Amino acid sequence: MQTPRRFKACAVLMCYKCCRNNEFNTFCYISLISSNSFSWFKYKSRIYDQTKREDFEEFWEKAVAQLRAVPIQIKRWKKETPYEKSFITYELEYNTHDDTWVRAYFCCPTNAKGKLPCVVRFHGGTMSKIIPFDILATGVCCLDIDVRAQGGQTVDRAVYKTGCYNNGLMTMGVLDKNEFYLRNIFMDAVRAVDVAAELEEVDPERIVTYGGSQGGALSIVASALSGRSKKCYTNETSYCCIHRRVELGSRIFGTTKSFLKKYPHYTDIVLENLTYFDMLNMVSLLKVPAAFCLGLSDDVCLPEFVYSAYHHAASEEKTLDIYPFTPHTLAEGFKTFIHGEFSKL
């Protein structure tokens, strides 16, 4: 069987889990975007074990059931833009499992005929929704949400009885996994896919999820838990190996580390609760095709963290693109790849 090659100048390293009697699985491979990526090989020996608890699947089945017990409500109104010859933009908001209304942009081609594919896009940490011109140029619809309590318009209406140390998002409700902040945004992400499936312009059979960093994690969550996404695209994926990020005090988990430094008697319960929100474990529920991407120069979502999540992903069809000098940002090669994919939906 011919080894798949996405890029003309890349060496392809087959994942050892996908070799059976010298036969390669065409749909699971690793693309090294340089034959000189020697530093990559040291990361293969740093695969972190999953920390999934016995009730992990039950916990998320219950969370999704509680979400879907609340009927979907959608409000939208047209947003005036200078781009209406190409696409129409709507401001949109939808309800979720609590009293929060999630704000979003929904954009679709102006002269579209029939129902179209839709990319549900999630932004990175502390950022906000955008009008995604590059995605819309591929001819699809796009739903782009504001994650609650971050840089956009979604106001978090949840009540957090524990944590909230120095306004750190990763401490809000962290002593109770059922009220933790990440549970809320994960459910908002699942609801986003449900909302996209309800929109009259969208073909519910052609919905995919995409995001980078925090958005990459939410893309995994939405595809893993919604049961409605056809493929997951995740770049520089955050929320992988969370226990290590807490130990390192990495970015958004700096306040979590400070919280545990001040209240060390909470260490066990906090680290226990965080296992339910770790992409290292969530990927075991990811059954749809998935495309991962990492940069070896990423000092936020470390390469070994992302690779570990890729390694444990349950998807039968999965790919991983590796860029040796790319930091915590979207690699142009992966951007071109996903645009090509979107244009074929």
Number of C-alpha atoms within 10 A of each C-alpha: 7 6 12 16 13 14 14 7 11 16 17 19 13 18 17 11 11 16 12 9 6 7 9 19 19 15 15 22 23 20 22 21 20 16 13 11 15 11 10 17 9 9 16 14 10 13 16 18 13 18 16 18 13 8 10 16 17 9 14 19 13 11 19 17 11 13 20 16 10 12 10 15 12 14 12 15 12 13 15 11 11 9 11 14 10 14 20 19 23 18 16 21 24 19 21 23 21 16 12 18 22 25 24 25 23 27 25 23 21 14 11 14 8 9 16 22 24 32 28 26 28 30 24 22 16 15 15 20 20 17 15 16 12 11 20 21 15 17 22 24 30 28 27 25 27 26 31 23 15 16 15 18 18 19 16 18 12 17 13 16 13 14 20 18 18 12 10 16 21 22 27 23 23 28 22 17 19 14 17 25 23 23 18 21 19 23 24 27 30 26 24 27 27 20 20 23 20 15 14 11 19 22 17 22 15 18 26 27 30 25 25 25 25 23 27 28 30 33 32 31 24 29 30 23 24 16 14 21 27 17 25 29 28 28 29 31 32 25 26 30 26 20 19 13 22 21 13 12 15 17 13 18 22 17 21 29 22 17 21 19 12 11 10 12 10 14 15 11 13 22 17 16 17 23 22 22 23 22 30 27 24 27 25 18 20 24 20 21 21 28 21 24 27 30 24 21 16 17 11 17 26 22 23 21 27 27 24 24 26 25 21 20 24 19 23 15 17 24 21 23 23 24 22 20 14 16 19 20 14 17 20 10 15 20 15 11 15 17 16 13 12 19 14 11 17
